[in-house]
Amino acid sequence: MQEYWELYMKQLEGKPASIQFNAGISMELEEMQYTHPIVAFVKAKLKEPNENGLLFENEAPEILFMEDKLEAAMIKFRIGKYVGRVISNGYVTFLYYVQFTYNWPDFINFALDEHSSYEITNGHQEDAQWNYYKKLLYPTAKEWQLIQNHKVCEQLKSKEDNLYLARAIEHKCFFPQETEKKEALISKLESEGFKIQAELESEEGVKGFSFYRIDKPFYHDIDALTLELIDLLEDYGASYDGWETSVVKS
């Protein structure tokens, strides 16, 4: 199984939530659903959550130590896979998918023997469809785009880019199915100030085009823009395929 982790923010029941999940496991989901049909959790109440109910910096080392100890115990008892962590509303929840549960009490005792100062609950239930992974941990298309946005922003920052400076930002879109709405989409984009740049074709032969506009690539600005574009393109039968821009220093 590949270890490929991602971290992002979302809303859960109206509360901000920090989600960390193993994206690599999605590549082996069909097999894992068959061999690990039980979802299990360990939930700890944070001692000092911040005003948003998330992890406060001072408590992070303890929570990371708990996470490491749990993962070490999971490996020691060979009962399952660690798939993700949710921090929200003053709690941290570690999620696993396991093959069996007969030694779950031994796993808990070994993993949490050094964390008696925390209020902790745990449990497990059948989840052969992996709904907790698919619907709670795994991001939607829009959440994936936010993850990619922030990666690009971090890359720009590493090159001393001033993200507040507007510049040409190029976007790409493709049409998964034949559609008669392409020209209407182009007209709509042009009315929004975008300029159509070039025809595109993916390796799979799917056709699309690129377009650009002068905008700021700062986190909040690019997030709002790309989410709007996802909705707009969807209305015209197209799918959004990301953005790129040049480095602009102060």
C-alpha positions in Angstrom: 0.0 0.0 0.0 1.3 3.4 -0.9 1.7 6.0 1.8 0.5 9.3 0.3 -1.0 11.7 2.8 -3.0 14.9 2.3 -4.2 17.6 4.7 -7.1 20.0 4.1 -9.9 21.9 5.9 -13.6 21.4 5.5 -16.9 22.0 7.4 -18.4 19.2 9.5 -21.8 19.8 11.0 -21.2 23.6 10.7 -17.8 23.4 12.5 -14.3 23.8 10.9 -12.5 20.5 10.6 -8.9 19.6 9.9 -8.8 16.4 7.8 -5.6 14.3 7.3 -6.0 11.2 5.2 -4.0 8.5 3.3 -4.8 9.3 -0.3 -2.6 6.5 -1.5 -4.9 3.8 -0.1 -7.6 4.9 -2.6 -5.6 3.2 -5.3 -6.2 -0.2 -3.6 -9.7 0.5 -2.3 -11.4 -2.5 -4.0 -9.0 -5.0 -2.4 -8.9 -3.3 1.0 -12.7 -3.3 1.2 -12.6 -7.0 0.9 -9.8 -7.7 3.4 -10.5 -4.9 6.0 -14.3 -4.6 6.3 -14.5 -3.0 9.8 -14.0 0.7 10.6 -12.5 1.5 14.0 -11.9 4.7 15.8 -10.1 6.2 18.8 -11.5 9.6 19.8 -9.7 11.9 22.3 -11.0 15.2 23.8 -8.4 18.0 23.3 -7.2 19.6 26.5 -6.6 23.0 25.0 -8.5 23.5 21.7 -8.3 26.8 20.0 -11.3 29.1 19.5 -12.3 27.1 16.5 -12.2 23.8 18.3 -9.0 22.8 16.4 -5.6 21.7 17.7 -3.7 24.4 19.6 0.0 24.5 18.9 1.1 23.8 22.5 -0.9 20.5 22.5 0.3 19.3 19.1 3.3 17.3 20.3 1.1 15.2 22.7 -1.4 14.4 20.0 1.3 13.5 17.5 2.8 11.2 20.1 -0.6 9.6 20.6 -1.0 9.2 16.9 2.5 7.6 16.6 1.8 5.2 19.5 -1.5 4.1 18.0 0.1 3.5 14.6 2.9 1.5 16.2 0.3 -0.6 18.1 -1.7 -1.2 14.9 1.5 -2.5 13.2 2.4 -4.6 16.3 -1.0 -6.3 16.5 -1.3 -6.6 12.7 -5.0 -5.9 12.7 -5.5 -3.0 10.3 -4.5 0.1 8.5 -4.5 3.7 9.7 -6.4 5.8 7.1 -6.9 9.2 8.6 -7.5 11.8 11.3 -10.2 14.3 12.0 -9.8 17.3 14.3 -13.0 19.2 15.0 -15.2 20.7 17.7 -12.6 20.0 20.4 -11.8 16.4 19.6 -9.3 14.4 17.5 -10.5 11.2 16.0 -8.1 8.6 14.5 -9.7 6.2 12.0 -8.6 2.7 11.0 -9.9 -0.2 8.9 -9.3 -3.6 10.4 -9.4 -7.3 9.5 -10.7 -8.5 12.9 -11.4 -7.2 16.4 -10.7 -10.0 18.8 -7.5 -8.3 20.0 -8.8 -4.8 19.8 -8.7 -4.4 23.7 -5.1 -5.4 23.7 -4.3 -2.9 21.0 -6.1 -0.1 22.9 -4.3 -1.0 26.2 -0.9 -1.1 24.6 -1.4 2.1 22.5 -2.9 4.3 25.2 -1.1 3.3 28.4 0.8 6.6 28.4 -2.2 8.8 27.7 -4.4 8.3 30.8 -4.7 12.1 31.2 -7.0 12.2 28.1 -10.7 11.5 28.0 -10.7 8.8 25.3 -13.4 6.7 23.7 -13.0 4.0 21.1 -15.1 1.5 19.1 -15.6 -0.3 15.8 -18.4 -1.3 13.4 -18.9 -3.0 10.0 -18.2 -0.7 7.1 -17.6 -3.0 4.1 -18.3 -0.2 1.7 -15.7 2.1 3.3 -18.2 4.9 3.7 -16.2 6.7 6.4 -13.2 6.8 4.1 -15.1 7.8 1.0 -17.6 10.3 2.5 -15.8 11.7 5.6 -12.1 11.6 4.8 -11.8 11.6 1.0 -12.2 15.1 -0.5 -14.9 16.2 -3.0 -13.7 17.6 -6.4 -13.9 21.1 -5.0 -11.9 20.1 -1.9 -9.3 18.4 -4.1 -9.0 21.7 -6.0 -8.4 23.6 -2.8 -5.6 21.2 -1.9 -4.0 21.7 -5.3 -4.4 25.5 -5.1 -2.5 25.6 -1.8 0.3 23.4 -3.1 0.8 25.7 -6.1 0.7 28.8 -3.7 3.3 27.2 -1.5 5.5 26.4 -4.6 5.2 30.1 -5.6 6.1 31.3 -2.1 9.2 29.1 -2.1 10.4 31.0 -5.1 9.8 34.3 -3.3 6.7 35.1 -5.2 4.4 37.9 -4.0 1.0 36.2 -4.1 -0.8 39.6 -3.7 0.4 40.8 -7.1 -2.0 40.3 -10.0 -0.8 38.5 -13.1 -2.0 36.3 -15.9 -3.4 33.1 -14.5 -4.0 30.3 -17.1 -6.8 27.8 -16.6 -7.6 24.6 -18.4 -10.9 22.8 -19.1 -12.0 19.7 -20.9 -15.2 18.3 -22.3 -15.6 14.6 -21.1 -18.5 14.2 -23.5 -19.5 15.7 -26.8 -21.4 18.9 -26.3 -22.9 21.8 -28.2 -22.2 24.2 -25.4 -18.6 25.0 -26.1 -19.2 28.2 -28.0 -21.7 29.3 -25.3 -19.1 28.6 -22.6 -16.5 30.6 -24.5 -18.9 33.6 -24.8 -19.6 33.4 -21.1 -15.9 33.3 -20.1 -15.2 36.2 -22.4 -18.0 38.2 -20.7 -16.3 37.5 -17.4 -13.0 39.0 -18.7 -11.2 35.8 -19.7 -9.3 35.4 -22.9 -9.4 32.1 -24.8 -5.9 30.9 -25.4 -5.5 27.5 -27.1 -7.2 24.3 -28.0 -6.1 21.3 -25.9 -6.3 17.5 -26.2 -5.5 15.1 -23.3 -3.5 11.9 -23.6 -6.9 10.1 -23.7 -8.1 12.2 -26.6 -10.5 14.4 -24.6 -10.6 17.9 -26.0 -10.7 21.2 -24.3 -9.1 24.6 -24.2 -7.1 27.0 -22.0 -8.1 30.5 -21.0 -6.6 33.2 -18.8 -7.3 36.4 -16.9 -5.4 38.9 -14.8 -6.0 37.8 -11.1 -4.1 37.4 -7.8 -3.0 33.9 -6.9 -3.2 34.5 -3.1 -4.9 31.6 -1.3 -8.3 33.1 -0.7 -8.5 34.8 -4.1 -7.6 31.7 -6.1 -9.8 29.5 -4.0 -12.8 31.6 -4.7 -12.0 31.9 -8.4 -11.4 28.2 -9.0 -14.6 27.2 -7.1 -16.6 29.6 -9.2 -15.0 28.2 -12.4 -15.8 24.6 -11.4 -19.5 25.5 -11.0 -19.5 27.5 -14.2 -17.8 24.9 -16.4 -20.1 22.2 -15.0 -23.1 24.1 -16.2 -21.7 23.9 -19.8 -20.6 20.2 -19.7 -17.0 20.9 -19.1 -14.6 19.9 -16.2 -12.0 22.2 -14.7 -8.4 21.0 -14.9 -6.4 23.4 -12.8 -4.3 26.5 -13.2 -0.7 27.8 -13.5 1.0 31.1 -13.6 4.5 32.7 -13.6 6.5 33.8 -10.6 6.2 37.5 -9.8 8.4 38.9 -7.1 8.0 42.2 -5.2 
